[in-house]
Amino acid sequence: MTGLLIVDDEEGVRRSLKKALAGDGYEICLAACGEEALDIVRACDRDIGIVIADFKMPGMDGLETLMAIGKINPEITRIILTGYASMERAIDSVNAGIDGFLTKPFVNLELRAKVREYNIRKRLKQFVSEKILMEMVKSGKTVEPRYQKASVVFVDIRGFSRFSKKMRPQEVYRMLSANFFHPLDNIIHEHNGTLDKHIGDGIMGIFGAPVSGGDDAARAVMSAVRMREEMEEINKKLVEKDRQIAIGIGISTGEVLAGVFGSSRKKEYTVYGEAVNLAARLERLARPDEILICQETFQETRDLFRTEGVGRLHIPGIDKEMEIYRVIEKS
Protein backbone atom coordinates (compact mmCIF):
# COMPACT_ATOMS: atom_id res chain seq x y z
CA MET A 1 0.00 0.00 0.00
CA THR A 2 2.06 2.94 -1.31
CA GLY A 3 -0.86 5.33 -1.83
CA LEU A 4 -1.03 8.51 0.25
CA LEU A 5 -4.21 10.58 0.45
CA ILE A 6 -4.05 14.26 1.42
CA VAL A 7 -7.29 15.82 2.65
CA ASP A 8 -7.44 19.61 3.06
CA ASP A 9 -9.96 22.23 1.98
CA GLU A 10 -7.14 24.65 1.06
CA GLU A 11 -5.69 23.98 -2.39
CA GLY A 12 -2.39 25.62 -1.47
CA VAL A 13 -1.88 23.27 1.47
CA ARG A 14 -2.69 20.23 -0.66
CA ARG A 15 -0.11 21.33 -3.23
CA SER A 16 2.53 22.01 -0.57
CA LEU A 17 2.04 18.62 1.05
CA LYS A 18 2.14 16.84 -2.30
CA LYS A 19 5.35 18.62 -3.27
CA ALA A 20 6.97 17.85 0.10
CA LEU A 21 6.11 14.13 -0.01
CA ALA A 22 6.37 13.37 -3.73
CA GLY A 23 10.02 12.36 -3.51
CA ASP A 24 9.35 9.53 -1.05
CA GLY A 25 7.78 7.18 -3.57
CA TYR A 26 4.14 7.61 -2.63
CA GLU A 27 1.31 7.55 -5.15
CA ILE A 28 -0.44 10.70 -3.96
CA CYS A 29 -4.18 11.43 -4.18
CA LEU A 30 -5.85 14.69 -3.17
CA ALA A 31 -9.25 15.41 -1.65
CA ALA A 32 -10.80 18.78 -0.78
CA CYS A 33 -13.15 17.50 1.95
CA GLY A 34 -13.91 14.55 4.17
CA GLU A 35 -16.72 13.21 2.03
CA GLU A 36 -14.49 13.14 -1.07
CA ALA A 37 -11.76 11.38 0.94
CA LEU A 38 -14.19 8.66 2.04
CA ASP A 39 -15.25 8.08 -1.58
CA ILE A 40 -11.60 7.64 -2.60
CA VAL A 41 -10.87 5.22 0.24
CA ARG A 42 -13.98 3.17 -0.48
CA ALA A 43 -13.00 2.93 -4.14
CA CYS A 44 -9.39 1.87 -3.56
CA ASP A 45 -8.83 1.23 0.16
CA ARG A 46 -6.33 -1.61 -0.56
CA ASP A 47 -4.09 0.89 -2.37
CA ILE A 48 -4.21 3.68 0.22
CA GLY A 49 -1.67 3.19 3.01
CA ILE A 50 -1.60 6.67 4.60
CA VAL A 51 -4.15 9.48 4.98
CA ILE A 52 -3.23 12.99 6.17
CA ALA A 53 -6.27 15.11 6.99
CA ASP A 54 -6.46 18.73 8.10
CA PHE A 55 -8.33 19.07 11.36
CA LYS A 56 -10.38 22.18 10.51
CA MET A 57 -12.49 21.68 7.37
CA PRO A 58 -16.06 22.65 6.43
CA GLY A 59 -18.56 19.88 7.07
CA MET A 60 -16.82 16.73 8.25
CA ASP A 61 -13.66 17.76 10.10
CA GLY A 62 -10.34 15.92 9.91
CA LEU A 63 -10.78 13.86 13.05
CA GLU A 64 -14.23 12.68 11.97
CA THR A 65 -12.84 11.88 8.52
CA LEU A 66 -9.97 9.79 9.90
CA MET A 67 -12.25 7.95 12.30
CA ALA A 68 -14.58 7.06 9.43
CA ILE A 69 -11.63 5.92 7.31
CA GLY A 70 -10.48 3.71 10.19
CA LYS A 71 -13.83 1.93 10.11
CA ILE A 72 -13.43 1.26 6.38
CA ASN A 73 -9.87 -0.01 6.70
CA PRO A 74 -8.15 0.01 10.12
CA GLU A 75 -4.80 -0.83 8.50
CA ILE A 76 -4.48 2.67 7.01
CA THR A 77 -2.06 4.96 8.83
CA ARG A 78 -4.08 8.03 9.85
CA ILE A 79 -2.40 11.38 10.56
CA ILE A 80 -4.09 14.61 11.67
CA LEU A 81 -2.77 17.99 10.48
CA THR A 82 -3.68 21.21 12.21
CA GLY A 83 -2.59 24.80 12.54
CA TYR A 84 -4.18 24.89 15.98
CA ALA A 85 -1.47 22.98 17.81
CA SER A 86 -2.53 22.15 21.33
CA MET A 87 -2.21 19.30 23.77
CA GLU A 88 -5.98 18.97 23.76
CA ARG A 89 -6.05 18.31 20.02
CA ALA A 90 -3.20 15.80 20.34
CA ILE A 91 -5.01 13.96 23.13
CA ASP A 92 -8.25 13.90 21.14
CA SER A 93 -6.43 12.39 18.18
CA VAL A 94 -4.62 9.74 20.20
CA ASN A 95 -7.79 8.77 22.04
CA ALA A 96 -9.52 8.35 18.69
CA GLY A 97 -6.86 5.90 17.59
CA ILE A 98 -5.10 8.31 15.21
CA ASP A 99 -1.52 7.27 14.45
CA GLY A 100 0.18 10.66 14.19
CA PHE A 101 -0.10 14.39 14.79
CA LEU A 102 1.39 17.13 12.57
CA THR A 103 1.24 20.91 12.92
CA LYS A 104 1.21 23.82 10.45
CA PRO A 105 3.32 25.52 9.34
CA PHE A 106 5.56 22.53 8.61
CA VAL A 107 9.17 22.08 7.55
CA ASN A 108 9.41 19.69 4.61
CA LEU A 109 12.19 17.47 5.96
CA GLU A 110 10.52 17.18 9.35
CA LEU A 111 7.16 16.46 7.74
CA ARG A 112 8.61 13.65 5.60
CA ALA A 113 10.38 12.13 8.60
CA LYS A 114 7.25 12.22 10.75
CA VAL A 115 5.04 10.66 8.08
CA ARG A 116 7.60 7.90 7.56
CA GLU A 117 7.91 7.32 11.32
CA TYR A 118 4.18 7.11 11.93
CA ASN A 119 3.72 4.71 9.02
CA ILE A 120 6.55 2.40 10.10
CA ARG A 121 5.29 2.36 13.68
CA LYS A 122 1.79 1.50 12.49
CA ARG A 123 3.06 -1.41 10.40
CA LEU A 124 5.60 -2.92 12.76
CA LYS A 125 4.97 -1.91 16.37
CA GLN A 126 3.50 -5.34 17.15
CA PHE A 127 6.46 -7.22 15.73
CA VAL A 128 9.77 -5.59 16.52
CA SER A 129 11.63 -3.87 19.33
CA GLU A 130 11.60 -0.11 19.76
CA LYS A 131 15.28 0.04 18.81
CA ILE A 132 14.65 -1.62 15.45
CA LEU A 133 11.72 0.71 14.83
CA MET A 134 13.94 3.74 15.43
CA GLU A 135 16.62 2.36 13.09
CA MET A 136 14.01 1.90 10.38
CA VAL A 137 12.74 5.43 10.91
CA LYS A 138 16.26 6.84 10.60
CA SER A 139 17.14 4.77 7.53
CA GLY A 140 13.80 5.33 5.79
CA LYS A 141 13.39 1.61 5.04
CA THR A 142 9.92 0.44 4.08
CA VAL A 143 8.27 -2.88 4.84
CA GLU A 144 7.80 -3.92 1.21
CA PRO A 145 8.58 -7.66 0.66
CA ARG A 146 12.25 -8.20 -0.14
CA TYR A 147 14.97 -10.84 -0.02
CA GLN A 148 17.57 -10.42 2.69
CA LYS A 149 19.86 -12.47 4.86
CA ALA A 150 18.65 -13.37 8.34
CA SER A 151 19.05 -15.86 11.16
CA VAL A 152 15.89 -17.69 12.22
CA VAL A 153 15.37 -19.19 15.69
CA PHE A 154 12.76 -21.79 16.62
CA VAL A 155 12.15 -22.74 20.27
CA ASP A 156 9.76 -25.42 21.45
CA ILE A 157 8.85 -27.16 24.72
CA ARG A 158 9.78 -30.82 24.96
CA GLY A 159 7.03 -33.14 26.21
CA PHE A 160 4.46 -30.36 26.56
CA SER A 161 1.43 -32.61 25.94
CA ARG A 162 2.59 -35.01 28.62
CA PHE A 163 2.50 -32.63 31.55
CA SER A 164 -0.19 -30.22 30.26
CA LYS A 165 -2.76 -33.04 30.44
CA LYS A 166 -2.33 -33.04 34.21
CA MET A 167 -3.20 -29.34 34.51
CA ARG A 168 -6.37 -27.30 34.28
CA PRO A 169 -6.60 -24.90 31.27
CA GLN A 170 -6.01 -21.80 33.43
CA GLU A 171 -2.97 -23.44 34.99
CA VAL A 172 -1.53 -24.16 31.54
CA TYR A 173 -2.17 -20.56 30.51
CA ARG A 174 -0.48 -19.10 33.60
CA MET A 175 2.44 -21.49 33.38
CA LEU A 176 3.13 -20.80 29.71
CA SER A 177 2.72 -17.04 30.07
CA ALA A 178 4.89 -16.60 33.15
CA ASN A 179 7.50 -19.32 32.63
CA PHE A 180 7.90 -19.53 28.88
CA PHE A 181 6.43 -16.91 26.53
CA HIS A 182 7.03 -13.81 28.65
CA PRO A 183 10.69 -14.44 29.59
CA LEU A 184 11.77 -15.86 26.21
CA ASP A 185 9.94 -13.19 24.19
CA ASN A 186 11.79 -10.58 26.26
CA ILE A 187 15.13 -12.22 25.49
CA ILE A 188 14.45 -11.97 21.74
CA HIS A 189 13.67 -8.26 22.11
CA GLU A 190 16.65 -7.64 24.38
CA HIS A 191 18.91 -9.02 21.65
CA ASN A 192 17.21 -6.80 19.03
CA GLY A 193 15.43 -9.67 17.35
CA THR A 194 11.98 -9.67 15.79
CA LEU A 195 9.37 -11.79 17.57
CA ASP A 196 7.66 -13.46 14.62
CA LYS A 197 4.98 -15.62 16.21
CA HIS A 198 3.93 -18.17 18.80
CA ILE A 199 3.16 -21.56 17.27
CA GLY A 200 1.37 -23.68 19.86
CA ASP A 201 3.99 -24.14 22.56
CA GLY A 202 6.74 -22.78 20.31
CA ILE A 203 8.32 -19.42 19.50
CA MET A 204 9.79 -18.15 16.22
CA GLY A 205 12.26 -15.27 16.24
CA ILE A 206 14.12 -13.47 13.44
CA PHE A 207 17.48 -11.71 13.59
CA GLY A 208 18.40 -9.53 10.62
CA ALA A 209 14.93 -8.69 9.35
CA PRO A 210 13.55 -6.12 8.92
CA VAL A 211 16.87 -4.49 9.90
CA SER A 212 20.28 -6.16 9.75
CA GLY A 213 22.78 -5.35 12.46
CA GLY A 214 25.76 -7.07 10.86
CA ASP A 215 25.97 -9.51 13.79
CA ASP A 216 22.59 -11.17 13.35
CA ALA A 217 23.78 -14.78 13.63
CA ALA A 218 25.75 -13.97 16.79
CA ARG A 219 22.73 -12.30 18.41
CA ALA A 220 20.52 -15.24 17.42
CA VAL A 221 22.83 -17.78 19.07
CA MET A 222 23.40 -15.55 22.10
CA SER A 223 19.64 -15.25 22.58
CA ALA A 224 19.33 -19.05 22.41
CA VAL A 225 22.04 -19.49 25.06
CA ARG A 226 20.28 -16.94 27.27
CA MET A 227 16.95 -18.73 26.77
CA ARG A 228 18.48 -22.00 27.91
CA GLU A 229 20.02 -20.30 30.96
CA GLU A 230 16.73 -18.58 31.76
CA MET A 231 14.82 -21.86 31.63
CA GLU A 232 17.37 -23.45 33.96
CA GLU A 233 16.76 -20.67 36.48
CA ILE A 234 12.98 -20.91 36.11
CA ASN A 235 13.03 -24.69 36.59
CA LYS A 236 15.03 -24.35 39.80
CA LYS A 237 12.19 -22.29 41.27
CA LEU A 238 9.43 -24.72 40.27
CA VAL A 239 8.51 -26.81 43.30
CA GLU A 240 6.69 -29.48 41.29
CA LYS A 241 9.42 -31.20 39.28
CA ASP A 242 6.95 -32.72 36.82
CA ARG A 243 6.12 -29.16 35.67
CA GLN A 244 9.67 -28.20 34.79
CA ILE A 245 10.09 -27.07 31.18
CA ALA A 246 12.73 -28.43 28.82
CA ILE A 247 13.24 -26.69 25.48
CA GLY A 248 14.86 -27.52 22.15
CA ILE A 249 16.23 -24.79 19.86
CA GLY A 250 17.12 -24.72 16.16
CA ILE A 251 18.90 -21.87 14.35
CA SER A 252 19.55 -21.39 10.65
CA THR A 253 21.07 -18.52 8.68
CA GLY A 254 20.45 -17.72 5.00
CA GLU A 255 18.44 -15.74 2.49
CA VAL A 256 14.75 -15.24 3.33
CA LEU A 257 11.81 -13.43 1.79
CA ALA A 258 10.73 -10.92 4.44
CA GLY A 259 7.63 -8.73 4.55
CA VAL A 260 4.09 -8.25 5.80
CA PHE A 261 1.95 -11.08 4.41
CA GLY A 262 -1.66 -12.15 4.88
CA SER A 263 -5.19 -11.08 4.12
CA SER A 264 -7.51 -8.24 5.06
CA ARG A 265 -8.51 -10.36 8.07
CA LYS A 266 -5.01 -10.95 9.41
CA LYS A 267 -1.53 -9.80 8.45
CA GLU A 268 1.83 -10.45 10.04
CA TYR A 269 5.46 -9.60 9.50
CA THR A 270 7.25 -12.86 8.77
CA VAL A 271 9.90 -14.57 6.63
CA TYR A 272 9.86 -17.48 4.20
CA GLY A 273 12.61 -19.61 2.68
CA GLU A 274 14.89 -22.59 3.17
CA ALA A 275 16.53 -21.00 6.22
CA VAL A 276 13.13 -20.95 7.95
CA ASN A 277 12.41 -24.58 7.08
CA LEU A 278 15.87 -25.68 8.21
CA ALA A 279 15.60 -23.87 11.57
CA ALA A 280 12.25 -25.57 12.19
CA ARG A 281 13.70 -29.00 11.33
CA LEU A 282 16.70 -28.46 13.60
CA GLU A 283 14.41 -27.50 16.47
CA ARG A 284 12.51 -30.77 16.03
CA LEU A 285 15.77 -32.74 16.05
CA ALA A 286 17.10 -30.99 19.15
CA ARG A 287 17.02 -32.94 22.38
CA PRO A 288 15.94 -31.31 25.65
CA ASP A 289 18.08 -28.23 26.40
CA GLU A 290 19.98 -28.63 23.12
CA ILE A 291 20.76 -25.84 20.63
CA LEU A 292 21.42 -27.02 17.06
CA ILE A 293 22.77 -24.66 14.38
CA CYS A 294 23.45 -24.96 10.67
CA GLN A 295 26.82 -24.68 8.90
CA GLU A 296 26.41 -21.02 7.95
CA THR A 297 25.44 -20.02 11.48
CA PHE A 298 28.47 -21.93 12.77
CA GLN A 299 30.81 -20.18 10.34
CA GLU A 300 29.61 -16.75 11.43
CA THR A 301 29.81 -17.47 15.17
CA ARG A 302 32.61 -20.05 15.55
CA ASP A 303 34.89 -17.64 17.44
CA LEU A 304 32.16 -16.58 19.86
CA PHE A 305 30.76 -19.91 21.06
CA ARG A 306 32.10 -23.32 21.97
CA THR A 307 30.44 -25.89 19.75
CA GLU A 308 30.78 -29.51 18.74
CA GLY A 309 29.94 -31.19 15.46
CA VAL A 310 26.91 -33.44 15.34
CA GLY A 311 27.81 -34.71 11.86
CA ARG A 312 26.31 -34.63 8.42
CA LEU A 313 22.61 -35.31 8.68
CA HIS A 314 19.84 -35.73 6.17
CA ILE A 315 17.27 -33.17 7.28
CA PRO A 316 13.64 -34.08 6.52
CA GLY A 317 12.22 -31.68 3.94
CA ILE A 318 15.70 -30.51 2.83
CA ASP A 319 17.04 -32.23 -0.30
CA LYS A 320 20.63 -32.62 0.88
CA GLU A 321 22.77 -33.64 3.80
CA MET A 322 23.98 -30.83 6.03
CA GLU A 323 26.69 -30.35 8.61
CA ILE A 324 25.06 -29.64 11.95
CA TYR A 325 26.60 -28.29 15.17
CA ARG A 326 25.61 -28.25 18.82
CA VAL A 327 26.16 -25.05 20.86
CA ILE A 328 27.78 -25.79 24.22
CA GLU A 329 28.35 -22.35 25.70
CA LYS A 330 29.70 -18.88 25.05
CA SER A 331 33.47 -18.83 24.52
TAKASUL-V345988 format. One record per pair of residues at least 6 apart in sequence whose ideal C-beta (glycine too) atoms are under 6 Angstrom apart, sorted by the first residue. I is the first residue (numbers start at 0). GAP is how many residues later the second one is. D is the distance in whole Angstrom. If there is no record, write none. Layout:
i:I gap:GAP d:D
i:I gap:GAP d:D
//
This chain:
i:0 gap:48 d:3
i:1 gap:24 d:6
i:1 gap:25 d:5
i:2 gap:24 d:5
i:2 gap:44 d:4
i:2 gap:45 d:4
i:2 gap:46 d:6
i:3 gap:22 d:4
i:3 gap:24 d:5
i:3 gap:46 d:5
i:4 gap:24 d:5
i:4 gap:35 d:6
i:4 gap:43 d:5
i:4 gap:46 d:5
i:5 gap:8 d:5
i:5 gap:11 d:5
i:5 gap:24 d:5
i:5 gap:46 d:5
i:6 gap:24 d:5
i:6 gap:30 d:4
i:6 gap:46 d:4
i:7 gap:6 d:5
i:7 gap:46 d:4
i:8 gap:23 d:6
i:8 gap:48 d:5
i:8 gap:49 d:6
i:13 gap:16 d:5
i:17 gap:10 d:5
i:19 gap:88 d:4
i:19 gap:91 d:5
i:23 gap:88 d:6
i:28 gap:11 d:6
i:30 gap:6 d:4
i:30 gap:9 d:6
i:32 gap:26 d:6
i:33 gap:26 d:3
i:33 gap:31 d:4
i:36 gap:28 d:6
i:37 gap:30 d:6
i:40 gap:7 d:6
i:40 gap:28 d:5
i:40 gap:31 d:5
i:44 gap:27 d:6
i:44 gap:28 d:4
i:47 gap:28 d:6
i:49 gap:27 d:5
i:49 gap:69 d:6
i:50 gap:18 d:6
i:50 gap:25 d:6
i:50 gap:27 d:5
i:51 gap:27 d:5
i:51 gap:29 d:5
i:52 gap:9 d:4
i:52 gap:12 d:5
i:52 gap:13 d:5
i:53 gap:8 d:5
i:53 gap:27 d:5
i:54 gap:7 d:4
i:54 gap:25 d:6
i:54 gap:27 d:4
i:61 gap:18 d:5
i:62 gap:33 d:6
i:65 gap:12 d:4
i:65 gap:32 d:6
i:66 gap:29 d:6
i:68 gap:7 d:6
i:76 gap:22 d:5
i:76 gap:41 d:6
i:76 gap:42 d:5
i:76 gap:45 d:4
i:77 gap:20 d:5
i:77 gap:21 d:5
i:78 gap:21 d:4
i:78 gap:23 d:6
i:78 gap:39 d:6
i:79 gap:13 d:5
i:79 gap:18 d:5
i:79 gap:21 d:6
i:80 gap:21 d:5
i:81 gap:7 d:6
i:82 gap:21 d:4
i:84 gap:18 d:4
i:89 gap:11 d:5
i:92 gap:8 d:5
i:98 gap:19 d:5
i:98 gap:23 d:5
i:99 gap:18 d:3
i:101 gap:12 d:6
i:115 gap:24 d:6
i:116 gap:20 d:4
i:119 gap:16 d:5
i:119 gap:17 d:6
i:122 gap:20 d:5
i:126 gap:67 d:6
i:126 gap:142 d:4
i:127 gap:66 d:5
i:128 gap:60 d:5
i:128 gap:63 d:6
i:130 gap:61 d:6
i:131 gap:79 d:5
i:134 gap:76 d:5
i:135 gap:75 d:6
i:142 gap:117 d:5
i:144 gap:114 d:3
i:146 gap:108 d:6
i:146 gap:110 d:6
i:147 gap:61 d:6
i:147 gap:110 d:6
i:148 gap:59 d:6
i:148 gap:106 d:6
i:149 gap:56 d:6
i:149 gap:58 d:4
i:149 gap:59 d:4
i:149 gap:106 d:5
i:150 gap:56 d:4
i:150 gap:57 d:6
i:150 gap:65 d:5
i:150 gap:66 d:5
i:150 gap:69 d:4
i:150 gap:102 d:4
i:151 gap:54 d:6
i:151 gap:100 d:5
i:151 gap:123 d:5
i:151 gap:124 d:5
i:151 gap:127 d:4
i:152 gap:52 d:4
i:152 gap:67 d:5
i:152 gap:98 d:5
i:153 gap:50 d:6
i:153 gap:96 d:5
i:153 gap:125 d:5
i:153 gap:126 d:5
i:153 gap:129 d:4
i:154 gap:48 d:5
i:154 gap:92 d:6
i:154 gap:94 d:5
i:155 gap:46 d:4
i:155 gap:92 d:6
i:155 gap:127 d:5
i:156 gap:44 d:4
i:156 gap:88 d:6
i:156 gap:90 d:6
i:157 gap:88 d:4
i:157 gap:90 d:6
i:157 gap:130 d:5
i:159 gap:41 d:4
i:162 gap:79 d:6
i:162 gap:80 d:6
i:163 gap:8 d:5
i:178 gap:55 d:5
i:182 gap:47 d:5
i:183 gap:19 d:6
i:183 gap:43 d:5
i:184 gap:10 d:6
i:186 gap:36 d:5
i:186 gap:39 d:5
i:186 gap:40 d:5
i:187 gap:7 d:5
i:187 gap:17 d:4
i:187 gap:35 d:6
i:190 gap:28 d:5
i:190 gap:32 d:4
i:192 gap:12 d:5
i:192 gap:14 d:5
i:193 gap:12 d:4
i:194 gap:10 d:6
i:195 gap:8 d:4
i:195 gap:10 d:5
i:195 gap:74 d:5
i:196 gap:7 d:5
i:205 gap:65 d:6
i:206 gap:9 d:4
i:206 gap:12 d:5
i:206 gap:13 d:4
i:207 gap:8 d:3
i:208 gap:49 d:4
i:208 gap:62 d:6
i:216 gap:36 d:5
i:216 gap:80 d:5
i:216 gap:83 d:4
i:216 gap:84 d:5
i:217 gap:83 d:5
i:217 gap:86 d:6
i:219 gap:31 d:5
i:220 gap:80 d:5
i:220 gap:84 d:6
i:223 gap:25 d:5
i:223 gap:67 d:5
i:224 gap:105 d:6
i:227 gap:61 d:6
i:230 gap:14 d:6
i:230 gap:16 d:6
i:234 gap:9 d:4
i:237 gap:6 d:5
i:245 gap:42 d:4
i:245 gap:43 d:6
i:247 gap:35 d:6
i:247 gap:38 d:3
i:247 gap:42 d:6
i:248 gap:37 d:6
i:248 gap:42 d:4
i:249 gap:29 d:5
i:249 gap:32 d:3
i:249 gap:33 d:3
i:249 gap:36 d:6
i:249 gap:42 d:5
i:250 gap:28 d:6
i:250 gap:42 d:5
i:250 gap:46 d:5
i:251 gap:23 d:5
i:251 gap:26 d:4
i:251 gap:27 d:4
i:251 gap:42 d:4
i:252 gap:43 d:4
i:252 gap:44 d:4
i:253 gap:21 d:3
i:255 gap:15 d:4
i:255 gap:17 d:4
i:255 gap:19 d:5
i:256 gap:15 d:5
i:256 gap:16 d:6
i:257 gap:13 d:5
i:259 gap:7 d:5
i:259 gap:9 d:5
i:261 gap:6 d:6
i:276 gap:40 d:6
i:277 gap:16 d:6
i:277 gap:40 d:6
i:280 gap:34 d:5
i:280 gap:35 d:6
i:280 gap:36 d:6
i:281 gap:10 d:4
i:285 gap:6 d:5
i:290 gap:36 d:4
i:291 gap:32 d:6
i:292 gap:32 d:5
i:294 gap:28 d:5
i:297 gap:27 d:5
i:303 gap:27 d:6
i:304 gap:22 d:5
i:304 gap:25 d:6
i:304 gap:26 d:6
i:305 gap:22 d:4
i:305 gap:23 d:5
i:305 gap:25 d:5
i:306 gap:18 d:5
i:306 gap:20 d:5
i:307 gap:18 d:5
i:308 gap:16 d:6
i:309 gap:14 d:4
i:309 gap:16 d:5
i:311 gap:9 d:5
i:311 gap:11 d:5
i:312 gap:11 d:5
i:313 gap:7 d:5
i:314 gap:7 d:6
//
